[in-house]
Amino acid sequence: MSDPRSLKDRIVVVTGAGQGIGRAYAHAVAGDGGTAVIAEINEERAAAVAAEAFALDVSSEESCRQFADAVGSRFGRVDGLVNNAAIFSTITMKPFSEITVREWDTLMSVNLRGPWMLTTALLPLLRAGHDASIVNIASDAVWLGRPGYLHYVASKGGVAGMTFALSHELGADGIRINTVSPGPTYTEVDRETVSPEQHTAMLARQSLARDAHPDDMVGPVVFLLS
Ligand SMILES: NC(=O)c1ccc[n+]([C@@H]2O[C@H](COP(=O)([O-])OP(=O)(O)OC[C@H]3O[C@@H](n4cnc5c(N)ncnc54)[C@H](O)[C@@H]3O)[C@@H](O)[C@H]2O)c1
């Protein structure tokens, strides 16, 4: 009997998988025998991760539709979707009163509207999938109320709430949906969101006082996709 926890032969879309934690999710899917479909705004980085790489801007309805058409033509179904793409490592930390409306709207269009729009575009393919499963990536910044990037925290709070509500709407189709909320996770990408002082303070508040790495995240995500 095949292992029900294996991703063997499953078609899994991972957004924002050109770098960082998304790339680790994609490698884990492929390593477990699945097909990782990379959906990324940076085409060059996407192509370097896996053969099945597609250009996608999750903030664009047209791009989501074109991506769904391309994946439908190539595979005919989707068994897993990881809504991982976000504006994150490029954020400049600042007080909430200094965030501009343009910054707020741009971030929301990717981090919150994106997962909704892509899930909508892929719905027929998810319905055609085998025991399809969606994993939305939120953040522990929501539950800790981390200061310095209010638009980001609000977007990830929205992702968590959206996941609960969507679970009821998708349940009738037998499609599962869950949220994973990573803590501070260090990847190959330098970022401005954590100063050395904040890093030390965050470690002191953690139960395991060590940096988290992408490998810490892949186990739960692979399990939920299986
Ligand atoms: N690293 C952490 O500490 C941490 C903590 C909590 C949550 N998260 C979340 O985990 C996920 C991955 O984090 P990361 O550290 O790898 O982030 P990252 O910023 O390194 O990577 C984000 C990826 O998303 C892509 N992307 C950005 N806009 C896009 C768009 N419009 N359409 C398609 N792709 C787009 C980028 O090109 C990039 O490849 C994000 O959702 C992030 O919010 C990260």
PDBQT file of the ligand as one rigid body, heavy atoms in Angstrom, charges set to zero:
ROOT
HETATM    1  N1  LIG A 301      11.355  34.397   6.648  1.00  0.00    +0.000 N 
HETATM    2  C1  LIG A 301      10.628  34.642   7.737  1.00  0.00    +0.000 C 
HETATM    3  O1  LIG A 301      11.137  34.947   8.821  1.00  0.00    +0.000 OA
HETATM    4  C2  LIG A 301       9.125  34.526   7.674  1.00  0.00    +0.000 A 
HETATM    5  C3  LIG A 301       8.405  34.546   8.882  1.00  0.00    +0.000 A 
HETATM    6  C4  LIG A 301       7.011  34.430   8.832  1.00  0.00    +0.000 A 
HETATM    7  C5  LIG A 301       6.375  34.302   7.608  1.00  0.00    +0.000 A 
HETATM    8  N2  LIG A 301       7.106  34.297   6.458  1.00  0.00    +0.000 N 
HETATM    9  C6  LIG A 301       6.380  34.147   5.192  1.00  0.00    +0.000 C 
HETATM   10  O2  LIG A 301       6.906  33.028   4.498  1.00  0.00    +0.000 OA
HETATM   11  C7  LIG A 301       6.842  33.278   3.088  1.00  0.00    +0.000 C 
HETATM   12  C8  LIG A 301       8.231  33.155   2.467  1.00  0.00    +0.000 C 
HETATM   13  O3  LIG A 301       9.131  33.987   3.181  1.00  0.00    +0.000 OA
HETATM   14  P1  LIG A 301      10.612  34.265   2.619  1.00  0.00    +0.000 P 
HETATM   15  O4  LIG A 301      11.454  34.644   3.787  1.00  0.00    +0.000 OA
HETATM   16  O5  LIG A 301      11.039  33.168   1.742  1.00  0.00    +0.000 OA
HETATM   17  O6  LIG A 301      10.296  35.597   1.729  1.00  0.00    +0.000 OA
HETATM   18  P2  LIG A 301      11.079  36.237   0.480  1.00  0.00    +0.000 P 
HETATM   19  O7  LIG A 301      10.759  37.683   0.481  1.00  0.00    +0.000 OA
HETATM   20  O8  LIG A 301      12.539  35.837   0.514  1.00  0.00    +0.000 OA
HETATM   21  O9  LIG A 301      10.438  35.519  -0.793  1.00  0.00    +0.000 OA
HETATM   22  C9  LIG A 301       9.188  35.919  -1.301  1.00  0.00    +0.000 C 
HETATM   23  C10 LIG A 301       9.052  35.368  -2.714  1.00  0.00    +0.000 C 
HETATM   24  O10 LIG A 301       7.782  35.812  -3.232  1.00  0.00    +0.000 OA
HETATM   25  C11 LIG A 301       7.993  36.305  -4.572  1.00  0.00    +0.000 C 
HETATM   26  N3  LIG A 301       6.978  37.296  -4.913  1.00  0.00    +0.000 N 
HETATM   27  C12 LIG A 301       6.889  38.572  -4.441  1.00  0.00    +0.000 A 
HETATM   28  N4  LIG A 301       5.841  39.195  -5.008  1.00  0.00    +0.000 NA
HETATM   29  C13 LIG A 301       5.259  38.305  -5.844  1.00  0.00    +0.000 A 
HETATM   30  C14 LIG A 301       4.131  38.369  -6.719  1.00  0.00    +0.000 A 
HETATM   31  N5  LIG A 301       3.406  39.503  -6.852  1.00  0.00    +0.000 N 
HETATM   32  N6  LIG A 301       3.786  37.253  -7.412  1.00  0.00    +0.000 NA
HETATM   33  C15 LIG A 301       4.526  36.117  -7.303  1.00  0.00    +0.000 A 
HETATM   34  N7  LIG A 301       5.622  36.006  -6.516  1.00  0.00    +0.000 NA
HETATM   35  C16 LIG A 301       5.975  37.090  -5.794  1.00  0.00    +0.000 A 
HETATM   36  C17 LIG A 301       9.407  36.904  -4.543  1.00  0.00    +0.000 C 
HETATM   37  O11 LIG A 301       9.957  37.053  -5.840  1.00  0.00    +0.000 OA
HETATM   38  C18 LIG A 301      10.126  35.869  -3.687  1.00  0.00    +0.000 C 
HETATM   39  O12 LIG A 301      10.608  34.795  -4.463  1.00  0.00    +0.000 OA
HETATM   40  C19 LIG A 301       6.208  34.664   2.931  1.00  0.00    +0.000 C 
HETATM   41  O13 LIG A 301       4.803  34.520   2.800  1.00  0.00    +0.000 OA
HETATM   42  C20 LIG A 301       6.544  35.324   4.247  1.00  0.00    +0.000 C 
HETATM   43  O14 LIG A 301       5.641  36.372   4.548  1.00  0.00    +0.000 OA
HETATM   44  C21 LIG A 301       8.460  34.419   6.465  1.00  0.00    +0.000 A 
ENDROOT
TORSDOF 0
